[in-house]
Amino acid sequence: MAKKVAEVGSIIEFHNGIKGVVQKVNENSVIVAITENQTPLEYEGNRTVVNHKRYTVVS
């Protein structure tokens, strides 16, 4: 079974605790606006790029 690829507006989770809303879908990755961060990782901005292999779709 193929992994579900997120669509614009989907909520995804990555790095075991960071959630965000997909803003753009690229061929190998998505651009995400971070909404929740339950990890010690810090991001300078509120957006990041996540490879399709590194996230799960929450809703």
N, C-alpha and C positions, 0 to 999 in steps of 0.2 A: 504494500500500500504506500502510495506517495505521500510525502509530508505536505500538510496544508500550508500554502503560501498566503501570507497576510495580504489584505487589501487596504486601500486608503480608508482610514477611520477605524480600523481594527485595533483592539487593545492586545498588546503582546507582553510577554514576560521573558526576561533574559538575565543572565548572571545571577540566577537564583535569588530574586527579590526585587529586581528593578522592573517597573511596569511603565508602559508608555503607549501613546497613540501614534499609529503609522501615518506619516504625512506624505510620503512618496515611496513608490515601489520601483526599484531598479532591477536589472537583470539578475544580479547576484546578492542584492542586499535591500534593506529598507532604511529610510530616514525616519527616526522616531523622536517625538517630543516627549521627554521624560515627565511622568506625572507622579511617580511614587518610587522612592529609593530606600529600601530596607537593608542596605549593605554599607560597609565602610568606604566604598568607592565614591569618589567625588568627580563631578563633571563641571567644567568651567561654564559652559552654556547649558541650556536645557534641551539640547538636541544632540543626537549621536547617530552613527551608522552601525547597523547590525546585519551580519551575514544571515542568509536564510537558514543556514544550518545551526545557528546559535540561539534561536528563540522558539517559543511555543505561543500559539494563538490562544488568548484567554476568551475573548468575545469579539 
